[in-house]
Protein backbone atom coordinates (compact mmCIF):
# COMPACT_ATOMS: atom_id res chain seq x y z
CA UNK A 1 0.00 0.00 0.00
CA UNK A 2 1.21 3.50 -0.80
CA UNK A 3 1.71 5.77 2.18
CA UNK A 4 1.81 9.55 1.90
CA UNK A 5 3.87 11.06 4.71
CA UNK A 6 3.60 14.73 5.56
CA UNK A 7 1.05 17.21 6.87
CA UNK A 8 -1.99 18.77 5.24
CA UNK A 9 -1.06 22.40 5.83
CA UNK A 10 1.70 21.93 3.23
CA UNK A 11 0.77 22.86 -0.34
CA UNK A 12 3.26 20.24 -1.59
CA UNK A 13 1.57 17.53 0.48
CA UNK A 14 -1.85 18.60 -0.75
CA UNK A 15 -0.68 18.59 -4.38
CA UNK A 16 0.30 14.92 -4.04
CA UNK A 17 -2.84 14.08 -2.05
CA UNK A 18 -5.10 15.59 -4.73
CA UNK A 19 -3.30 13.59 -7.43
CA UNK A 20 -3.77 10.37 -5.44
CA UNK A 21 -7.46 11.11 -4.93
CA UNK A 22 -8.09 12.16 -8.55
CA UNK A 23 -6.37 9.06 -9.88
CA UNK A 24 -8.22 6.83 -7.40
CA UNK A 25 -4.99 5.35 -6.05
CA UNK A 26 -5.52 3.45 -2.78
CA UNK A 27 -3.27 4.98 -0.15
CA UNK A 28 -2.94 5.78 3.50
CA UNK A 29 -1.67 8.95 5.11
CA UNK A 30 0.80 9.45 7.93
CA UNK A 31 0.16 13.05 8.90
CA UNK A 32 2.38 12.83 11.97
CA UNK A 33 5.55 13.37 9.90
CA UNK A 34 6.86 16.93 9.97
CA UNK A 35 10.04 18.39 8.42
CA UNK A 36 12.82 17.46 10.81
CA UNK A 37 16.49 16.69 11.19
CA UNK A 38 15.56 13.84 13.53
CA UNK A 39 17.28 10.56 12.61
CA UNK A 40 13.98 8.73 12.10
CA UNK A 41 12.86 11.27 9.49
CA UNK A 42 16.31 11.53 7.89
CA UNK A 43 16.32 7.76 7.37
CA UNK A 44 13.25 8.16 5.14
CA UNK A 45 14.01 11.61 3.70
CA UNK A 46 17.73 12.50 3.76
CA UNK A 47 17.09 16.26 3.70
CA UNK A 48 14.36 15.97 6.33
CA UNK A 49 11.75 17.32 3.92
CA UNK A 50 8.13 16.30 3.44
CA UNK A 51 6.08 15.09 1.71
CA UNK A 52 7.47 11.75 0.74
CA UNK A 53 5.73 8.69 -0.58
CA UNK A 54 6.50 5.18 0.65
CA UNK A 55 5.99 2.59 -2.09
CA UNK A 56 6.94 -1.04 -1.47
CA UNK A 57 9.69 -0.11 1.00
CA UNK A 58 11.09 2.69 -1.18
CA UNK A 59 10.69 6.38 -0.40
CA UNK A 60 10.03 8.86 -3.17
CA UNK A 61 10.78 12.47 -2.31
CA UNK A 62 9.94 15.86 -3.84
CA UNK A 63 6.36 16.46 -4.92
CA UNK A 64 7.12 16.84 -8.63
CA UNK A 65 8.99 13.53 -8.69
CA UNK A 66 6.11 11.88 -6.86
CA UNK A 67 3.61 13.27 -9.39
CA UNK A 68 5.70 11.99 -12.30
CA UNK A 69 5.83 8.54 -10.67
CA UNK A 70 2.05 8.54 -10.22
CA UNK A 71 1.53 9.48 -13.88
CA UNK A 72 3.79 6.63 -15.01
CA UNK A 73 2.54 4.03 -12.53
CA UNK A 74 -1.17 4.83 -12.92
CA UNK A 75 -1.70 5.89 -16.56
CA UNK A 76 -5.38 4.86 -16.63
CA UNK A 77 -6.50 8.34 -15.48
CA UNK A 78 -3.88 10.84 -16.68
CA UNK A 79 -3.70 14.25 -15.05
CA UNK A 80 -1.20 15.66 -17.55
CA UNK A 81 -1.49 15.94 -21.32
CA UNK A 82 0.55 13.50 -23.40
CA UNK A 83 2.51 16.26 -25.15
C-alpha positions as CSV (number, residue, x, y, z in Angstrom):
1,X,0.0,0.0,0.0
2,X,1.2,3.5,-0.8
3,X,1.7,5.8,2.2
4,X,1.8,9.6,1.9
5,X,3.9,11.1,4.7
6,X,3.6,14.7,5.6
7,X,1.1,17.2,6.9
8,X,-2.0,18.8,5.2
9,X,-1.1,22.4,5.8
10,X,1.7,21.9,3.2
11,X,0.8,22.9,-0.3
12,X,3.3,20.2,-1.6
13,X,1.6,17.5,0.5
14,X,-1.9,18.6,-0.8
15,X,-0.7,18.6,-4.4
16,X,0.3,14.9,-4.0
17,X,-2.8,14.1,-2.0
18,X,-5.1,15.6,-4.7
19,X,-3.3,13.6,-7.4
20,X,-3.8,10.4,-5.4
21,X,-7.5,11.1,-4.9
22,X,-8.1,12.2,-8.5
23,X,-6.4,9.1,-9.9
24,X,-8.2,6.8,-7.4
25,X,-5.0,5.4,-6.0
26,X,-5.5,3.5,-2.8
27,X,-3.3,5.0,-0.1
28,X,-2.9,5.8,3.5
29,X,-1.7,9.0,5.1
30,X,0.8,9.5,7.9
31,X,0.2,13.1,8.9
32,X,2.4,12.8,12.0
33,X,5.5,13.4,9.9
34,X,6.9,16.9,10.0
35,X,10.0,18.4,8.4
36,X,12.8,17.5,10.8
37,X,16.5,16.7,11.2
38,X,15.6,13.8,13.5
39,X,17.3,10.6,12.6
40,X,14.0,8.7,12.1
41,X,12.9,11.3,9.5
42,X,16.3,11.5,7.9
43,X,16.3,7.8,7.4
44,X,13.3,8.2,5.1
45,X,14.0,11.6,3.7
46,X,17.7,12.5,3.8
47,X,17.1,16.3,3.7
48,X,14.4,16.0,6.3
49,X,11.7,17.3,3.9
50,X,8.1,16.3,3.4
51,X,6.1,15.1,1.7
52,X,7.5,11.8,0.7
53,X,5.7,8.7,-0.6
54,X,6.5,5.2,0.7
55,X,6.0,2.6,-2.1
56,X,6.9,-1.0,-1.5
57,X,9.7,-0.1,1.0
58,X,11.1,2.7,-1.2
59,X,10.7,6.4,-0.4
60,X,10.0,8.9,-3.2
61,X,10.8,12.5,-2.3
62,X,9.9,15.9,-3.8
63,X,6.4,16.5,-4.9
64,X,7.1,16.8,-8.6
65,X,9.0,13.5,-8.7
66,X,6.1,11.9,-6.9
67,X,3.6,13.3,-9.4
68,X,5.7,12.0,-12.3
69,X,5.8,8.5,-10.7
70,X,2.1,8.5,-10.2
71,X,1.5,9.5,-13.9
72,X,3.8,6.6,-15.0
73,X,2.5,4.0,-12.5
74,X,-1.2,4.8,-12.9
75,X,-1.7,5.9,-16.6
76,X,-5.4,4.9,-16.6
77,X,-6.5,8.3,-15.5
78,X,-3.9,10.8,-16.7
79,X,-3.7,14.2,-15.0
80,X,-1.2,15.7,-17.5
81,X,-1.5,15.9,-21.3
82,X,0.6,13.5,-23.4
83,X,2.5,16.3,-25.2
